[in-house]
Amino acid sequence: MYDVIVIGAGVSGSASARELSRYNLNTLVLERDEDVCCGTSKANSAIAHAGFDAEVGSLMAKLNVEGNLMMDELSKDLDFSFKRIGSLVVCMNERDRGALEDLMARGVANGVQDLRIVERKELEEMEPNISNEAVMALFAPTGGIVCPFDLNLAMAENAVDNGVKFQFDTQVTGFRKENDLWVVETNKGELTAKYIVNAAGVFADTLHNMVSENKMKITPRKGEYCLLDKTTGGFVNHTIFQLPDKMGKGVLVTPTVHGNTLVGPTSLDIEDKEATSTTQDGLDTVIAKSSRTVKNLPMRQVITSFSGLRAHEAGHEFIIGEVADAKNFIDCAGIESPGLTSAPAIGKMVAGIVAELANAELKSDFIGTRVGIIDPKKLTKAEQMALIQEKPAYGNIICRCEMVTEGEIIDAITRPLGAKSLDGVKRRTRSGMGRCQGGFCAPRVMEIISREKNMDIAEVTKSGGNSKLIVGVNKDTI
């Protein structure tokens, strides 16, 4: 029996859980996958959008700007990576100046600060690799970049610190009402709660339609990306967008907080809510379209490609609120771009709705901060030596590409909501995210997971479920 069950441990669900943990409410988060940040939240542009694109007066515009303004303080409180580098929307033709000015006017109306149009000369100074055809750009200094894994994990871990429980590998199969309570039917039995928060990403319509006669349709909008090696760090200094169209903000080129260059995404509406494979056509599109805004993009330095699914609703608007014909069932649906940026504000809004319905009181002992995994690379030499003296595992390099130590991997596994798979360790430490993409470190990480979780190494998975990597042992009869 819970006061609140949040369904979905992506960035919106985790933000909602953290904000709900401010109140005297018994809260549980259900996640169908094996970890937090396994859906849209792990495969996106990693951008903190300024807020100039959303329609004036929309909930999307309001929460985008609010979430953006929360990022600086939140990143310090919860110890995750965020940089306010600014963004540029590049215009390739003088005849499109009016559209760029309209975009700026929309941003001003949305409350975005310090927007201005920069002409060719200044644009070239800001971005030496800008296309020779670029004539002007809308500059938004409040735009930024963030590590989506860090943000999601930080909010989830902080929620746990404040009493929220998480249950993984649990898929919701139905709901029924009993005495004004919601009974949640899952593949692991039934759970009961007074309030439900539906933050299930591309599956939010499936859950909504189980309880409401007013049907919802979420279309998975697929976006494919290329990630370039850290040797390309500094190729661009800002997030570079193209003029938006009805399918979104186009293919962007941006630095990442970790020093890589990210290019993408495509934008293709599909039906399959689990189709996250990349395609030759998609990657060709990324390469062709990115070359319109920047020149000499070093695509030979691609180290991996990936795709993600955005939860697109036809109205292109966040759907947040109590369902009209399903009392105490709160939707948090249609959370597509700028959902990552908006997440902190979305969490506040969702928690506020639940708290008002429940007449909940704030805690007096809420813990507002969280300390992330220690990164020895950010310490001074003296601090590194002291750390290794105290914990020798921090002197043992496991991932050579990203210089990740055994100590960091142990912390990732043993901390609250600890990693249980290779991908779980990767998202928390970047082990396996470098040039060799885990070719060297994966077996050693598996050994550490096996040891720390006291499990057979053959049971260690790439990403939970049936994604086992070991199918047999060489010379196992000797």
Protein Blocks (a to p, Z undefined) as FASTA:
>chain_A
ZZbdcedjbfklmmmmmmmmmpccddddddfbfbehilmmlmcghpacfhlmpcghiakl
mmmmmmmmmmmmmmmmnopadddebpadddfbfklmmmmmmmmmmmmmnopahiacddfk
lmmmmmmmbcfkbgbdcddfkbccddfklmmmmmmmmmmmnopacdehiacfbdcdeehi
acdddfebccddfbdcdfehjmlmmmmmmmpcbdcdddddddddddddfklgokambdcd
ddddfkbnbjaddddfkopacedddddddfblklcbccfklmmmmmmmmmmmpghiafkl
pcbdcdddddddfklpacedddfklghiacdehiacfkklmmmmmmmmmmmmmmmmnopa
cdfkbcfbdcddddfklpcfklmmmmmmmmmmlmmcfblmlopafklmmmmmmmghiafb
fklmmmmnopopamnnomlmmmmmmmmmmmmnopafklpcfkgpjlcfbfbdehklZZ
